[in-house]
Amino acid sequence: MSAPVQIRDHCLAALPTLGGARLVCIDGPSGSGKTTVATQLRRILPATIVHADELCPGWDGLPEVPGILAALLEPLAAGRTGAFREWDWLRERPGEDRTLEPTPVLIVEGLGAGARALAAWTTTLVWLDADPDRRKRRAFERDGDYFRDQWAPWAVAERAYFADEGLPDRADLMFRTG
């Protein structure tokens, strides 16, 4: 059974945790396939996707992501519209304000999605990983030279985040991608 099918089945077997909705959080190191798996999951489970990198405020902003996500999820859990400000990575500054209407299933993918601060709302926590060389190659293919100079410091921030948050030990489901 494929990862998206297992994630879908786990999510739908659980009671709603985000108010009357379900929340799937997909976390793991850069280049592990989080966006790909979220996109595949949305093909078989109608859902809205939020990409954590859209709200991470810059290369040093990873520690802020859980709080930003919590501020988005709190109103959604109450059946109200959530809001966040996108981060403009090319201009390295805050970007557009975005709103998100309540949805039956929300997928949050990216670094910060597995934070303990979101655990009460999380229906299914997924951990993805892959061979480090493959992850690095994927990241550079995806982001080109933009990420190349940031890879090493970002990897340090990732490791600190994973250790602080107890990931992957808290995951409901774990997958190693191609």
C-alpha positions as CSV (number, residue, x, y, z in Angstrom):
1,M,0.0,0.0,0.0
2,S,1.4,3.4,-1.0
3,A,2.2,6.1,1.5
4,P,-0.7,8.4,0.4
5,V,-3.2,5.6,0.8
6,Q,-1.9,4.7,4.2
7,I,-2.0,8.4,5.3
8,R,-5.6,8.8,3.9
9,D,-6.8,5.6,5.7
10,H,-5.2,6.7,9.0
11,C,-6.7,10.1,8.8
12,L,-10.2,9.0,7.9
13,A,-10.2,6.3,10.6
14,A,-9.6,8.9,13.3
15,L,-12.1,11.4,14.8
16,P,-11.8,15.0,13.7
17,T,-9.2,16.9,15.8
18,L,-9.3,20.4,14.1
19,G,-12.8,21.3,15.3
20,G,-15.0,19.2,12.9
21,A,-12.1,18.8,10.5
22,R,-9.0,16.6,10.2
23,L,-5.4,17.8,10.1
24,V,-2.6,15.8,8.4
25,C,0.9,17.1,9.2
26,I,3.8,16.0,7.1
27,D,7.2,16.8,8.4
28,G,10.8,15.7,7.7
29,P,14.1,17.1,6.5
30,S,14.6,19.1,3.3
31,G,14.3,17.1,0.2
32,S,12.5,14.2,1.8
33,G,9.5,14.5,-0.4
34,K,7.0,16.3,1.8
35,T,5.4,18.4,-1.0
36,T,5.3,15.4,-3.4
37,V,3.5,13.2,-0.8
38,A,1.1,16.0,0.1
39,T,0.2,16.5,-3.6
40,Q,-0.3,12.8,-4.1
41,L,-2.4,12.6,-1.0
42,R,-4.6,15.5,-2.2
43,R,-5.3,13.4,-5.4
44,I,-7.1,10.7,-3.3
45,L,-8.3,12.8,-0.4
46,P,-10.0,16.2,-1.1
47,A,-8.1,18.6,1.0
48,T,-6.4,22.0,1.2
49,I,-2.6,22.1,1.4
50,V,-0.6,24.7,3.4
51,H,3.1,24.7,2.7
52,A,5.0,25.6,5.9
53,D,7.8,27.2,3.8
54,E,5.2,29.8,2.7
55,L,5.0,31.1,6.2
56,C,8.6,30.5,7.5
57,P,10.0,34.1,7.9
58,G,13.4,33.6,6.3
59,W,16.4,31.4,6.7
60,D,16.5,31.9,10.5
61,G,12.7,31.7,10.9
62,L,12.2,28.0,11.5
63,P,11.7,28.4,15.3
64,E,8.8,30.7,14.6
65,V,6.8,28.4,12.3
66,P,5.0,26.4,15.0
67,G,3.6,29.6,16.5
68,I,2.6,30.9,13.1
69,L,0.8,27.6,12.3
70,A,-0.9,27.6,15.7
71,A,-2.2,31.1,15.0
72,L,-3.6,29.8,11.7
73,L,-5.1,26.6,13.1
74,E,-6.8,28.1,16.2
75,P,-9.6,30.0,14.3
76,L,-10.0,27.1,11.9
77,A,-10.6,24.7,14.8
78,A,-13.4,27.1,15.9
79,G,-14.9,27.1,12.4
80,R,-13.6,30.5,11.5
81,T,-11.4,31.8,8.7
82,G,-7.6,31.5,9.5
83,A,-5.0,33.9,8.2
84,F,-1.3,34.2,7.7
85,R,1.3,36.3,5.9
86,E,3.3,34.6,3.2
87,W,7.0,35.0,3.2
88,D,8.5,36.3,0.0
89,W,11.7,34.3,-0.3
90,L,13.0,36.2,-3.3
91,R,12.7,39.6,-1.7
92,E,13.5,38.2,1.8
93,R,10.6,40.0,3.4
94,P,6.9,39.5,4.4
95,G,4.7,39.0,1.4
96,E,0.9,38.8,0.8
97,D,-1.7,38.3,3.5
98,R,-3.6,35.0,2.9
99,T,-6.8,33.7,4.4
100,L,-7.9,30.1,4.7
101,E,-11.5,29.0,5.1
102,P,-12.3,25.9,7.2
103,T,-12.0,22.7,5.2
104,P,-12.9,19.1,6.1
105,V,-9.3,18.0,5.6
106,L,-6.2,20.3,5.9
107,I,-2.7,19.1,5.0
108,V,0.2,21.1,6.4
109,E,3.5,20.0,4.9
110,G,6.9,21.2,5.7
111,L,9.3,21.9,8.5
112,G,7.3,22.9,11.5
113,A,4.2,20.8,10.7
114,G,5.1,18.2,13.3
115,A,5.6,20.7,16.2
116,R,4.2,19.7,19.6
117,A,2.3,23.1,19.6
118,L,0.1,21.6,16.9
119,A,-0.4,18.2,18.5
120,A,-3.9,18.8,19.9
121,W,-5.2,19.6,16.5
122,T,-3.2,16.9,14.5
123,T,-5.1,13.9,13.3
124,T,-2.2,12.2,11.5
125,L,1.5,13.1,11.9
126,V,3.6,11.8,9.1
127,W,7.4,11.6,9.1
128,L,9.3,11.4,5.8
129,D,13.0,10.8,5.3
130,A,15.3,9.8,2.5
131,D,19.0,9.1,2.0
132,P,20.9,12.4,2.8
133,D,22.6,12.6,-0.7
134,R,19.3,12.0,-2.4
135,R,17.7,14.7,-0.2
136,K,20.4,17.2,-1.0
137,R,20.2,16.5,-4.8
138,R,16.4,16.9,-4.7
139,A,16.6,20.2,-2.9
140,F,19.2,21.6,-5.3
141,E,17.2,20.4,-8.3
142,R,14.1,22.1,-6.8
143,D,15.6,25.3,-5.6
144,G,18.8,25.6,-7.6
145,D,21.6,27.9,-6.4
146,Y,19.2,29.7,-4.1
147,F,19.4,26.9,-1.5
148,R,23.0,25.9,-2.1
149,D,24.6,28.4,0.2
150,Q,21.9,27.8,2.9
151,W,22.0,24.0,2.9
152,A,24.5,23.5,5.8
153,P,23.1,26.1,8.2
154,W,19.5,25.0,7.4
155,A,20.4,21.4,8.1
156,V,21.7,22.5,11.5
157,A,18.4,24.3,12.2
158,E,16.5,21.2,11.1
159,R,18.4,18.9,13.4
160,A,17.8,21.3,16.4
161,Y,14.1,21.5,15.5
162,F,13.7,17.7,15.2
163,A,15.5,17.1,18.5
164,D,13.5,19.8,20.4
165,E,10.2,18.5,19.0
166,G,10.9,14.8,19.5
167,L,10.6,14.0,15.8
168,P,10.3,11.4,14.3
169,D,9.5,9.5,17.5
170,R,6.0,11.1,17.8
171,A,4.9,10.3,14.2
172,D,1.9,8.2,13.6
173,L,3.3,7.0,10.2
174,M,6.9,7.0,8.9
175,F,8.1,6.6,5.3
176,R,11.4,6.5,3.6
177,T,11.1,8.0,0.1
178,G,12.8,6.9,-3.0
